[in-house]
Amino acid sequence: MSKESYSYFNERMSIPAPLRKDRVEAYLYDETNHDALDIGSQLYNPNKALSSTVVAIPVAAHQESPEVVIRTIEQYAQQKDSDPFTISLLLNYPSEEYSSANISSIVRAVVGLKKRYRDTLDLRFAQKEFPQPTIGAIRKSLWDGIAHVSLADGLYDEAENDVLVVNNDIDAERISPVYIRNIQQFYERAQGRRNTVGIPSDLLPLGATQIRHGMRWETHPRTSGAVFWNDLAHRQAMDAELNGGYEAGLVVPLSLYARNGGFDASAVKHESRPMHGRGDTVAQQRRIQSTELVTSPRRYLERFPSVGYGIWGDDVFGHTNDCRVVDEHAFPDATQAQLDAHVHESIEQFGQWFVDAGQLIAERKFGHSQLLSEPIAVDRVVAEVRETHRILSSRIKLAHKVMTEIVKSPYNIPNLPRLTLATELLEDEILGLQAVYNNAPVFEVRKAE
């Protein structure tokens, strides 16, 4: 048994792991979601079992463009070297739009795609009217419907089986051709570790794929700079293990989804928050490497100039949004004053993510948790402090470079946490270790620095 597997076993061996099938069945029994039963019956194919990897995508059928739907599905049809996967679309619309001609256009587009890719792509769809739609209710009903189909198709008949559901939007602009393959391989490795230590039905981790927004440098340079800054900052949050991945790139094994009670049906945004844990159980996102997906920046183009990073406010995710139906060129770019004001408001939080990422990288590099098991040479500790400062400095320099050369905002990141604070914390740690081993008086470290 490898050191990694042994450590994992020690961590989990005392925790009984219910069968994944039991988790999913118990969740569906408690939910009694009639919308999900209807959706599941539409997604069910008696002639073909659901794949154990499912891409779940809601489509606002009363507003979405058929061209957008076709573009996204075509890219999924070009996936390479993956095991079979299923795409499940939920064509949803509010009650007052029941007779919208656009719904028929979307249905025709999806039916055409099913025929076009009938031999290579398992594409399924359901239609559902929602009297008072929220994105939480829409996604929850779709995922619960997928859970019903997975049980009906016997996907949980083996203890180590699980269904991976990829949370996506329909407005993808570019998807890596190995997006699905790399998701599947990530979870194959995770399952292998559980099999090795004899707990095959233990929960699999929450995954985050590498989502970023498309840029419109020629038509919307200032808004694009703000979007770039946002994407880069969220990447730092992921580096710092702060769950910085975007919701529209989350991968959730269905048994984990069920354990956490599903999505929040009342949510008009951030419906996936329950996936990060409830009570004393916290699910940490794990980044899945080489899974790039570029999504449309259309919400930024529509709203960033007026509300900045508040585009994720409660009033944004209604069942009707101009960004779906208005040509993006009709939205004006942010002015320099708007850019400066909105970016300045983000600096304290985003800047902290850069520092947090640097600190975690340094901790991993030096394994400070292992230092207490052996005497510590002062020279070694000083060298590690210097290298940690270098890592932190490089992260902050990156933030400055992006701000001045790409975002082109005049602010010099005044609210970024100062390196001196990180320095003091590191020096306190060093002094504490020296007190334990009495390797050198305090002044020797101070002098060396």
Buried (B, 14 or more C-beta within 10 A) or exposed (E): EEEEBEEBBEEBEEEEBEBBBBBBBEBBEEBEBEBBBBBBEBBBEEEEBBBBBBBBBBBBBBBBBBEBBBBBBBBBBEBEEBEBBBBBBBBBBBEEBEEBEBBEBBBEBBEEBBEBBEEEBBBBBBBBBBEEBBBBBBBBBBBBBBBBBBBBBEBBEEBBBBBBBBBBBBBBBBBBBBBBBBBBBBBEEBBEBBBBBEBBBBBBBBBBBBBBBBBBEEEBBBBBBBBBBBBBBBBBBBBBBBBBBBBBBBBBBBBBBBBBBBBBBEBBBBBBBBBBBEEEEEBEBBBBEBBBBBBBBBBBBBBBBEBBBBBEEEEBBEBEBEBBEEEBEEBEBBEEEBBBBBBBBBBEEBBBBBBBBBBBBBEEEBEBEEBEEEEBEBEEBBEBBEEBBEBBEEBBEBBBEBBBEBBBBEBEBEBBBEBEEBBEEBBEBBEEBBEEBEBBEEEBBEEBE
